[in-house]
Amino acid sequence: MNKKTENFLGIDVGGTHVKVGLVNTKGEILHFAKEATASLRSHESGFSLAFVEVVGNYLRQFPEVRHVGIGLPGLVSKDRTTTLEIPAISELNGFDLKNALLKKYPDIIFHLENDASAAAVGELHFGTGDTPPNYLFITLGTGIGSALIMDGAVFKGVRGNAMEMGHMLSRGNSRLEPLIGRNGILKIAARFLEKFPEESGKLATQELGMHVLVSAASEGNPIALKTFAEVGEILGEAIVSTIRILDVNEIYFGGGISAALSYIMPSMDKTVHQYLSPYYLSDIKMQRATLENDAGTLGAAALCFMD
Amino acid sequence: MNKKTENFLGIDVGGTHVKVGLVNTKGEILHFAKEATASLRSHESGFSLAFVEVVGNYLRQFPEVRHVGIGLPGLVSKDRTTTLEIPAISELNGFDLKNALLKKYPDIIFHLENDASAAAVGELHFGTGDTPPNYLFITLGTGIGSALIMDGAVFKGVRGNAMEMGHMLSRGNSRLEPLIGRNGILKIAARFLEKFPEESGKLATQELGMHVLVSAASEGNPIALKTFAEVGEILGEAIVSTIRILDVNEIYFGGGISAALSYIMPSMDKTVHQYLSPYYLSDIKMQRATLENDAGTLGAAALCFMD
């Protein structure tokens, strides 16, 4: 194996698509394809076996590939063989995916990982910045994912599935994800629109969505700015508690909604400074991840660097 | 060195007392003494140097001692040489305690640790139960401390001071410690007494304190039971978030207020089951630590086992 010249397959398994990228060691995507998750789920042999077949198709298409990284949206066993709780694709619950793959393709090395951890690993290997060996990674999107890179490796916690920040309890004992995942953010905006209709501006006439909201914020729309300010407070509170548990002081934000980070940051930064002591604040850094749209595929491919 | 037969010094540094125990490898305290922290703080050369002198007194008294463990109420450097933020004894902030000790007593091996982590290590080495190699340890007392033992070692997090659960944000963005540390619990009880005076029973005529409250709970006093039920909910919420971050499923509770654990447990257990998914709940265990009053001294001494 020569990781300097070989190409990897990065497979990002999601509730909507299974994305497959052929990625070189510089993090360039040489080929990209996606399959509809629903069509794999409706396959007569079930998602799990259909997925194993799909992997085979790409291995035949790219016979030079020796390593395959797979990012999965849920809990995996500590030895990274078995998918345990995958809410979006429950057929995978309790499936020994790694061994099913190895049985069919014994010459390939498979690296399974939670998708947020894969994205964090992607930033580590393919990020365009000077990525440090220790950081908290938070993905802001439909859901809220998180990971901790510690000493250059994924922190797995005691039983294998640490870092589920999206399920921390937040305001009113709601979990963080329904509060400030995509739908939660739109709910906050709807609440402000109802409360301050005179400030709605162009949001009064457009269907509410993330792109509209980010665009409105960039134009100074007060409802959009209030919305992201509240997101920043709520996210900041969860970060305070997470820092108290992990004592980490660099944070990267990925995921589609990190596009709004500059509007989220002021209140998040204020919240963090309000509740943490000087020890934690001296070198704290919060910044946007450098990998954007391809973070899922690149992250999955980057898993091939982790032995 | 022969850790099977030697005796250790365990020093538990607190805001009120510095407690010093001579402890054998079975966890028996052969000699115990304490010094008033205030009198060391008023020493002409300041607490830090006065403390170094005190250590010397005991080393002269027990010349066979080769290892000294010291539990400290605050943040210490990751290499466990320097006390960084010690709120109760601010003279220690930024003091290179280990090297000050080594300069005076170069033949002694000193083990410095946060006091909650020391208590967790005490349970590991001297607990009377079958202590597992991975657990969350929570001390309930004047303050709320916590530690994670992972693979038989103290989890330090990225920068050295993980596991400050007492400073996680809880209801109304209050930190956990003021909410359910000793004073917080008494405030909850006072609130219930005001709200339900007809249920106060013997609490109407006694000065409110932890002993009185625990005793009242044991007699079925509804105010006391309501108080501990609320403590259990609040603590349970923090545990849910902590489990989501660390994926740990065994929890020990130490500290004076763990005497009330049987009254705290029902609502805490209910809260944990309400907010965690089956993966986390299958083998969850929450129990009282087996070391009681001497946990601080024994924990400090147990640090001498950690190399």
Boltz contact constraints between the chains, C-beta under 6 A:
constraints:
  - contact:
      token1: [A, 75]
      token2: [B, 279]
      max_distance: 6.0
  - contact:
      token1: [A, 84]
      token2: [B, 279]
      max_distance: 6.0
  - contact:
      token1: [A, 85]
      token2: [B, 279]
      max_distance: 6.0
  - contact:
      token1: [A, 134]
      token2: [B, 158]
      max_distance: 6.0
  - contact:
      token1: [A, 150]
      token2: [B, 158]
      max_distance: 6.0
  - contact:
      token1: [A, 157]
      token2: [B, 246]
      max_distance: 6.0
  - contact:
      token1: [A, 157]
      token2: [B, 247]
      max_distance: 6.0
  - contact:
      token1: [A, 158]
      token2: [B, 134]
      max_distance: 6.0
  - contact:
      token1: [A, 158]
      token2: [B, 150]
      max_distance: 6.0
  - contact:
      token1: [A, 158]
      token2: [B, 247]
      max_distance: 6.0
  - contact:
      token1: [A, 158]
      token2: [B, 248]
      max_distance: 6.0
  - contact:
      token1: [A, 159]
      token2: [B, 247]
      max_distance: 6.0
  - contact:
      token1: [A, 161]
      token2: [B, 247]
      max_distance: 6.0
  - contact:
      token1: [A, 162]
      token2: [B, 246]
      max_distance: 6.0
  - contact:
      token1: [A, 162]
      token2: [B, 247]
      max_distance: 6.0
  - contact:
      token1: [A, 164]
      token2: [B, 244]
      max_distance: 6.0
  - contact:
      token1: [A, 167]
      token2: [B, 244]
      max_distance: 6.0
  - contact:
      token1: [A, 168]
      token2: [B, 241]
      max_distance: 6.0
  - contact:
      token1: [A, 168]
      token2: [B, 244]
      max_distance: 6.0
  - contact:
      token1: [A, 169]
      token2: [B, 237]
      max_distance: 6.0
  - contact:
      token1: [A, 169]
      token2: [B, 240]
      max_distance: 6.0
  - contact:
      token1: [A, 169]
      token2: [B, 241]
      max_distance: 6.0
  - contact:
      token1: [A, 237]
      token2: [B, 169]
      max_distance: 6.0
  - contact:
      token1: [A, 240]
      token2: [B, 169]
      max_distance: 6.0
  - contact:
      token1: [A, 241]
      token2: [B, 168]
      max_distance: 6.0
  - contact:
      token1: [A, 241]
      token2: [B, 169]
      max_distance: 6.0
  - contact:
      token1: [A, 244]
      token2: [B, 164]
      max_distance: 6.0
  - contact:
      token1: [A, 244]
      token2: [B, 167]
      max_distance: 6.0
  - contact:
      token1: [A, 244]
      token2: [B, 168]
      max_distance: 6.0
  - contact:
      token1: [A, 245]
      token2: [B, 245]
      max_distance: 6.0
  - contact:
      token1: [A, 246]
      token2: [B, 157]
      max_distance: 6.0
  - contact:
      token1: [A, 246]
      token2: [B, 162]
      max_distance: 6.0
  - contact:
      token1: [A, 247]
      token2: [B, 157]
      max_distance: 6.0
  - contact:
      token1: [A, 247]
      token2: [B, 158]
      max_distance: 6.0
  - contact:
      token1: [A, 247]
      token2: [B, 159]
      max_distance: 6.0
  - contact:
      token1: [A, 247]
      token2: [B, 161]
      max_distance: 6.0
  - contact:
      token1: [A, 247]
      token2: [B, 162]
      max_distance: 6.0
  - contact:
      token1: [A, 248]
      token2: [B, 158]
      max_distance: 6.0
  - contact:
      token1: [A, 279]
      token2: [B, 75]
      max_distance: 6.0
  - contact:
      token1: [A, 279]
      token2: [B, 84]
      max_distance: 6.0
  - contact:
      token1: [A, 279]
      token2: [B, 85]
      max_distance: 6.0
